[in-house]
């Protein structure tokens, strides 16, 4: 009956109930054109940035197995995580950094410097959420001293508009799904290896970027 009604079986995506639809519409109407104008005027690089944590306890995902028999995947009972930050561009470029503590303002600043070193003498536009490390006084001082860098903030509770969220989704659901690492050091090594592999696959990165519903404005 559902199939006949043009329904398909799918995994739904979460949306924050606190999101302000009016502010989201305004962002599409005003901020998107402002981002595109900045990039065009300055021949700027455009990146979408986000942080994430990679847990020692992996996602189990799905797998094939004998009919009627439960598939078993062993995993560690230890707790631990790797803190990560990355930025993806519409031109299939991926930059990332890993550390063992949560990214605060200084960590984000260091990552922005990393992007700037990769693109010397270029204006750079960064689209990101308005988390505290991104809007702090220390960040504002950094931006005053680095005029080649311009931040554009997403509306609150709108992670679905950040293509970099799809980077983490792909990494956790495909690249390191059901991993067997039992130490944080091993998990960091695996995560770094998989992200470097993703960096070398522009078709994959383009596909990841295109999964975001606002990608149509920047391709």
C-alpha positions in Angstrom: 0.0 0.0 0.0 2.8 2.4 0.9 4.6 1.6 -2.4 1.5 2.2 -4.4 1.1 5.5 -2.6 4.5 6.5 -4.0 6.2 6.1 -0.5 9.7 4.8 0.0 11.5 3.3 3.0 14.1 5.7 4.2 16.1 7.0 7.1 14.8 10.4 8.2 17.2 13.3 8.9 16.9 15.3 12.1 15.8 19.0 12.1 16.0 21.2 15.2 12.6 22.2 16.4 14.2 25.4 17.7 15.1 26.6 14.2 13.7 29.9 13.2 12.2 29.5 9.7 12.0 33.2 9.2 15.8 33.6 9.9 16.6 30.7 7.6 14.6 32.3 4.7 16.4 35.6 5.3 19.8 33.8 5.3 19.0 32.3 1.9 17.7 35.7 0.6 20.5 37.9 1.9 23.5 36.0 3.1 23.9 33.5 0.2 24.1 36.4 -2.3 26.6 38.2 0.0 28.8 35.1 0.1 28.7 34.6 -3.7 29.4 38.4 -4.2 32.4 38.3 -1.9 33.8 35.2 -3.6 33.3 36.7 -7.1 34.7 40.2 -6.2 37.9 38.9 -4.6 38.3 35.6 -6.5 38.1 34.2 -3.0 38.4 30.6 -1.8 35.2 29.3 -0.2 35.1 26.8 2.6 32.4 25.4 4.9 33.8 24.5 8.4 32.6 22.3 11.2 33.9 20.4 14.2 33.1 16.9 15.3 34.2 14.1 17.7 35.1 10.6 16.6 34.2 8.1 19.3 36.3 5.0 20.2 32.9 3.2 20.2 32.1 2.9 16.5 28.9 3.0 14.5 27.9 -0.5 13.7 26.0 0.2 10.5 24.7 -2.7 8.4 26.3 -5.8 6.8 25.5 -9.0 5.0 25.2 -12.3 6.9 23.5 -15.7 6.9 19.7 -15.7 7.0 18.4 -16.2 10.5 21.7 -15.6 12.2 22.7 -12.4 14.0 25.9 -10.9 12.7 28.4 -10.1 15.5 30.9 -7.2 15.5 33.3 -7.0 18.4 34.2 -3.6 19.8 36.0 -2.2 22.8 34.2 -1.2 26.0 36.8 1.6 26.6 35.8 5.2 26.3 37.7 7.8 24.3 37.5 10.2 21.4 39.4 12.2 18.9 38.4 15.8 18.4 38.3 16.9 14.8 37.8 20.0 12.6 37.6 20.2 8.8 36.6 22.5 6.0 35.3 21.5 2.6 35.1 23.6 -0.5 32.7 23.5 -3.6 35.9 22.8 -5.6 36.4 19.4 -3.9 39.1 20.5 -1.5 39.2 19.1 2.1 41.4 20.4 5.0 41.4 18.9 8.4 43.1 18.8 11.8 42.9 16.4 14.8 43.6 16.9 18.5 42.8 15.2 21.8 40.8 18.0 23.3 37.8 19.9 22.3 38.4 22.7 19.8 38.1 26.1 21.5 38.8 29.5 20.0 42.6 29.0 19.8 42.3 25.7 18.1 39.9 27.1 15.5 42.2 30.0 15.0 45.1 27.6 14.4 43.0 25.8 11.9 42.1 29.0 10.1 45.8 29.8 9.9 46.4 26.4 8.4 43.9 27.2 5.6 45.5 30.6 5.1 48.9 29.0 4.7 47.5 26.7 2.0 46.1 29.7 0.1 48.6 32.5 0.5 47.7 35.9 -1.0 44.1 34.8 -1.5 40.9 36.1 0.2 39.1 33.3 2.0 35.4 33.0 2.9 34.4 30.6 5.7 30.8 29.6 6.3 30.3 28.1 9.8 27.8 28.0 12.7 27.7 30.6 15.5 29.2 28.4 18.2 31.0 30.3 21.0 34.6 29.6 19.7 33.6 31.1 16.4 32.2 34.3 17.8 34.4 35.0 20.8 36.3 38.2 21.5 39.5 36.4 20.7 38.2 35.4 17.3 37.0 38.9 16.6 40.5 40.2 17.4 42.1 37.6 15.1 39.8 38.6 12.2 40.7 42.3 12.7 44.3 41.4 12.2 43.6 39.2 9.2 41.5 41.1 6.7 41.9 38.5 4.0 39.6 36.2 6.0 35.8 36.7 6.1 33.4 34.6 8.2 29.8 34.1 7.3 27.5 32.5 10.0 24.8 30.1 9.4 21.4 30.7 11.0 21.1 29.0 14.4 20.0 25.3 14.5 20.7 24.8 10.8 23.4 22.1 10.5 21.7 20.6 7.4 23.0 23.7 5.6 26.6 22.9 6.3 28.2 20.5 3.7 31.0 19.8 6.1 28.4 17.9 8.3 28.2 15.4 5.4 32.0 14.9 5.6 31.7 13.6 9.2 28.6 11.6 8.3 30.5 9.8 5.5 33.6 9.3 7.6 31.6 7.7 10.5 29.1 5.8 8.4 31.4 4.5 5.7 35.1 5.0 6.2 35.5 4.0 9.8 32.2 2.1 10.4 32.7 -0.8 12.8 36.4 -0.1 13.2 38.4 -2.3 15.6 40.6 0.3 17.2 40.9 -0.1 21.0 43.0 3.0 21.8 42.6 6.7 21.2 46.0 6.7 19.5 45.0 4.0 17.1 41.7 5.8 16.4 43.5 9.0 15.6 45.9 7.2 13.3 42.9 5.5 11.5 40.9 8.7 11.3 43.9 10.6 9.8 44.5 7.9 7.3 40.9 7.9 6.1 40.6 11.7 5.9 43.8 11.8 3.9 42.3 9.2 1.6 39.2 11.3 1.2 41.4 14.3 0.3 42.7 12.4 -2.7 39.3 11.6 -4.1 37.8 14.7 -5.6 34.8 12.9 -7.1 33.9 11.6 -3.6 34.3 15.1 -2.1 32.1 16.6 -4.8 29.4 14.0 -4.1 29.6 14.7 -0.4 29.3 18.4 -1.0 26.3 17.9 -3.4 24.4 16.0 -0.7 23.9 19.2 1.2 20.6 21.0 0.3 22.2 24.4 -0.2 25.0 23.1 -2.4 23.0 24.2 -5.5 23.7 27.9 -4.6 27.5 27.4 -4.7 28.2 24.9 -7.5 
